[in-house]
Amino acid sequence: MVNENFEITKDFGIDFTERVIDLIGIKALKVILQDNFSGGEISIDKNGKIEIHKDKIKNNVGRLVFIFSGKLSESFGPDLIEDLFQDIYKKLSKKYRKDVSVIIDLIPAQFLEQERVKYLSKEELEQRVLDRTKELRELNVSLEKQVKRRTKELQEKVEQLEGFQKFAVGREQKMIELKGEIERLKEDSEKK
C-alpha cells in the first residue's frame, strides 16, 4: 500500500509536470525548478524526462503543485487548472483501478472540490452546509440592505424630478398666461 501510494504520488507529480511543460514550456519550467528545488528533488534530464527523487516525495510533489497551480491559475484561469487536476485524477484512478485520494492532499483546497467532498465525514459535511448557509444569509441581508438603500435613493431622485416637473410646468403655464396677456395688451393698444 505504501509503495503503491508512492507510485501514485510519483505518477501524479510527473503527469502534472508534463502538463506544466505543455503550458509554459520546458525552459521556463527548468528555471522555476532550479529556483525552488535547488537540491535536485525534482529535475529534468537532457532528454526532457522528469525525475522525482524518493526522499520526501509527498512534500516535494505538494510543493511543486502549490507553486505551479498558483502561477498557472493566474495566467490561464482557475477553470483550466481545475480541468487539468480532474483529468489527472481520472487518469490515475483508471490506471490504478482504485481510490487515488492520496493526491487530494497535494492539490490546493480550491481545486477538486467534488472529489474532496467524497471523503468528508457527516459532521464535516454538516459544518460546510451550515457555514455556507450562514454565508448565504449574510449575503441575503447585505443584498436586502443594498436594495433598500438604492430604492430610497431612487425615490429621492423621483421626488426631485417630480418637484422639477411641477416647477417647469408651473413656469410654462405662467409663460403662456403672460403671452396671452401681452397679446391682449397689444390688441388693446392697437385699438386706441
C-alpha positions in Angstrom: 0.0 0.0 0.0 2.8 2.4 0.9 4.7 1.5 -2.2 1.5 2.0 -4.3 0.9 5.4 -2.7 4.5 6.3 -3.6 3.9 5.3 -7.2 0.6 7.2 -7.4 2.2 10.3 -5.9 5.2 10.0 -8.3 2.9 9.5 -11.3 0.8 12.5 -10.3 3.9 14.7 -10.0 5.2 13.5 -13.4 1.9 13.9 -15.1 1.4 17.4 -13.6 4.9 18.5 -14.6 4.4 17.3 -18.2 1.2 19.3 -18.4 3.0 22.4 -17.0 5.6 21.9 -19.7 2.8 21.9 -22.3 1.5 25.2 -20.9 4.7 27.2 -20.2 7.5 25.3 -21.9 10.4 23.3 -20.7 12.8 26.3 -20.4 10.5 28.2 -18.1 9.9 25.1 -16.0 13.6 24.4 -15.6 14.2 27.9 -14.3 11.4 27.7 -11.8 12.5 24.2 -10.7 16.1 25.5 -10.2 14.8 28.4 -8.1 12.6 26.2 -5.9 14.2 22.8 -5.9 17.9 23.6 -5.8 18.6 20.3 -4.1 17.6 18.4 -7.2 14.5 16.9 -5.6 12.7 17.3 -8.9 14.7 17.6 -12.1 14.5 17.2 -15.8 17.3 15.3 -17.6 18.7 16.2 -21.1 16.0 14.2 -22.8 13.2 16.0 -21.1 12.5 13.1 -18.7 11.1 14.3 -15.4 12.7 12.8 -12.3 11.3 13.0 -8.8 13.6 11.6 -6.2 12.2 9.3 -3.5 13.2 11.4 -0.5 10.1 13.3 0.8 8.3 12.7 -2.4 4.9 13.8 -1.0 6.4 17.1 0.3 8.2 17.8 -3.0 5.2 17.0 -5.2 3.0 19.0 -2.9 5.4 22.0 -3.2 5.6 21.6 -6.9 1.8 21.6 -7.3 1.4 24.5 -4.9 4.0 26.6 -6.8 2.6 26.0 -10.2 -1.1 25.8 -9.6 -1.0 29.4 -8.3 1.1 30.7 -11.2 -0.9 28.7 -13.8 -4.3 29.8 -12.2 -3.2 33.5 -12.5 -2.0 33.0 -16.1 -4.6 30.6 -17.5 -7.5 30.9 -15.1 -8.7 28.5 -12.4 -11.1 26.6 -14.7 -8.2 25.3 -16.8 -6.3 24.2 -13.7 -9.4 22.5 -12.3 -9.8 20.6 -15.6 -6.2 19.7 -15.5 -6.4 18.3 -12.0 -9.7 16.5 -12.8 -8.1 14.9 -15.9 -5.0 13.7 -13.9 -7.3 12.4 -11.1 -9.4 10.4 -13.6 -6.4 9.1 -15.4 -4.7 7.8 -12.2 -8.0 6.3 -11.0 -8.3 4.4 -14.2 -4.6 3.4 -14.2 -4.6 2.1 -10.6 -8.2 1.0 -10.7 -8.7 2.2 -7.1 -9.1 5.2 -5.0 -6.3 7.7 -5.6 -7.3 10.1 -2.9 -3.7 10.2 -1.7 -3.2 13.0 -4.2 -6.1 15.1 -2.9 -3.8 16.4 -0.1 -1.3 17.5 -2.7 -3.7 19.8 -4.5 -4.7 23.3 -3.3 -8.0 23.4 -1.5 -9.8 25.4 -4.2 -9.5 22.6 -6.7 -11.2 19.2 -6.9 -13.9 20.2 -4.5 -16.2 17.4 -5.8 -13.6 14.8 -5.0 -12.8 16.2 -1.6 -16.4 16.1 -0.6 -16.5 12.3 -1.1 -14.0 11.9 1.8 -15.6 14.2 4.3 -17.4 12.8 7.4 -21.0 13.5 8.0 -20.0 16.2 10.6 -17.7 17.9 8.2 -20.4 18.0 5.5 -22.9 19.3 8.0 -20.5 22.0 9.1 -19.9 23.0 5.5 -23.6 23.2 4.8 -24.1 25.3 8.0 -21.2 27.6 7.0 -22.5 28.0 3.5 -26.0 28.7 4.8 -24.7 31.3 7.1 -22.7 32.9 4.3 -25.8 32.9 2.1 -27.9 34.5 4.8 -25.3 37.2 5.3 -25.2 37.9 1.6 -29.0 38.0 1.5 -29.1 40.5 4.3 -26.5 42.6 2.6 -28.4 42.5 -0.7 -31.6 43.4 1.1 -29.9 46.4 2.7 -28.5 47.4 -0.7 -31.9 47.1 -2.3 -33.5 49.3 0.4 -30.7 51.9 0.1 -31.0 52.0 -3.7 -34.8 52.2 -3.5 -34.6 55.1 -1.1 -32.1 56.8 -3.4 -34.3 56.3 -6.4 -37.4 57.5 -4.5 -35.5 60.7 -3.6 -34.5 61.2 -7.3 -38.1 60.6 -8.4 -39.3 63.2 -5.8 -36.6 65.7 -7.1 -37.7 65.1 -10.7 -41.4 65.4 -9.8 -40.6 68.7 -8.0 -38.7 69.9 -11.0 -41.5 68.8 -13.3 -44.1 70.8 -11.2 -41.8 73.8 -11.2 -41.2 73.6 -15.0 -44.9 73.0 -15.8 -45.9 75.9 -13.5 -43.4 78.1 -15.1 -44.6 77.1 -18.6 -48.2 77.8 -17.6 -47.1 81.2 -16.3 -45.3 81.9 -19.6 -48.5 81.0 -21.5 -50.5 83.3 -19.3 -48.0 86.2 -19.8 -48.0 85.7 -23.6 -51.8 85.8 -23.5 -51.8 89.0 -21.5 -49.1 90.5 -23.8 -51.3 89.7 -26.8 -54.3 91.2 -25.1 -52.4 94.3 -24.3 -51.2 94.6 -27.9 -54.7 94.3 -29.1 -55.9 96.9 -26.7 -53.1 99.3 -27.6 -53.8 98.9 -31.4 -57.5 99.7 -30.8 -56.6 103.0 -29.2 
